[in-house]
Amino acid sequence: MKKCLLALGLLIGVASCSRHNDVGNDCISRYSLSPGTVLLPQSTLDSINTLFTKNNLSEAGLQFTFLSPDTVQSPVYTGVQYQVSANVFLNGLPAFNQSAWFNFDSTGVYMPLNSGPFTGSAPNDTTGHRSLESLRQIFLNNYKLCTTAGGAANSKPSHPTAPYQDTCLAALLGYMQPPGTTWFTKVWMVSAADNHGYPAVFISDSSGQAWPLNLFFP
């Protein structure tokens, strides 16, 4: 089953500053994402809309990222199916590391048993309460704990070593399920303004608790 994580590198709306040697220790800006940002050609979006309309499926809070035909063989279904994947937005904010996917048979009929629509909810408060200066400091205190591992070479875990004290940062407010929980809370994703995505640190808007990003590749 194909799933898509939030493609932050493709969604950047604002990146106001970049790496310099003289930015000091306070360069950080806030940017935002919108489910209305278009990532696919109009012809692909038209095809997705046709599938959703035919099956009375809602497109609310979804930012479509993928449409692909696949040939599958399983106890549930054998044949061609179409899969649609989407990033998820809650109350207009991105739900980090959450995606929804919808499968349709060769005639365009929805296959709920093969699909994973998003059904969660989040607090309605969409206001950020943590200062950008504090977000920058928490990032600097935690980014070296970010991890990448796996991939074609089955690489061992590695961590960022580059200094970021001279780098402008960017902060994005959204929702996330903290590790080991089933509920959503409001968090910031903080990363370099000129290289969004990794390393990145997720920071609780209420408590300041940090969760460095871990990427494990198949």
Protein Blocks (a to p, Z undefined) as FASTA:
>chain_A
ZZddddfklmcfbdcbdcdfklojmbccdddddfklcfbdfklmmmmmmmmmmnopafeh
iacfbdcddddddfkbgcddddddddddeehiacehiacdddddfkopacfklgccdfbd
cdfblcdfbdfklmmmmmmmmmmmpcceejjnopacdddfbdcklpccdddddddddehi
abdcdddddddfklghiacddddfklopacddddddZZ
